Amino acid sequence: MRWPRFAVAVLIATLMQASWVDAIAVTRLNVAPDLLLIVMVFFAVRCNPTEAIISSFVIGFAADIVATGFPVGRIISFGLFGTGLSYMHRVITIRKMLHEALVILVAGFCAGGLAYLLALLAGRAPAQWGIGVLAGTSIYSAIVGPFLFLLLDWTMRIRNRRHPGLPTR
């Protein structure tokens, strides 16, 4: 992994999540794509397990800093589900856009649900948040995600070390 490129990608995604995402949000439904979730899924399925675990926790920490809906819990949920995706990717290769979208959708539901439960335990769960916002954010992220994957594939140029015989796109 090229760590300086990773740092720049996470910084850009964090800044965009904090400011630019509101411009493309569906304000009536309180739904916006979660760019940090998309970036977390990208690194979880493109890197080796050690790099994926480190990057998932770092991206979760960035999500906690931005506080996209929850003031706590994203570092834990992103770390756990990023680790799970990394180990799942040992068995299943996720390369097609539809599969990437499905993984982002499921990861959005799981990580968002766990983050909400952790926020409830901490007593900091937002009142306006519910299953509709979770579903909308996950679906919106799943639609935007595969296109962002194309950009990240081009900029990060991560070699496929897990399956050396497969092309890297």
C-alpha positions, 0 to 999 in steps of 0.5 A: 500500500502506498501510505501517503496516497492513502492519507491524501485519499482519506483526508480528501474524503473526510473534507468532502464528507464534512462539507461537499456532501451536503450539496448532493444530499437529499435534504427532504429525506435527510440522506447523503452518501457516506464517502468514508464508508465507501473508502473503507470498503474500497481499502478493505477489499483491495488491500491485504488483511493487515493493511485493511485492518489498519486503514479501516480503523483510521477511516473510522476515526476520521468518520468519528471526527467528522461525526457523520450522524453519530458522535461515537461508534464509527471507529469500532463499527468501521474497524470490525466490518472492515476487518470482516470484509478483508477476511471475506475477500480472501474467499470471494473476489469483489471486482464487478460494479454490482458486487461492489455496490452490494457490498457497500449496501450491506456494509452500510447497513451493518456498520451504520446499525452497529454505530447507532447501537453504540451511540445509544449505549453512549447516550448520544444517538441523534433523535432524527435518525432512524431506519429510513436514514440508514437505508437511504444513506446505504442505498445512496452510498451503494449507487455512488460507491462503484464510480468512486471505486474507479477513481480510487483504483486509478489513483491508488494503483494497489496491486492485487497481492491476494490473487496474483493471477487475476488482473487488477483492472 
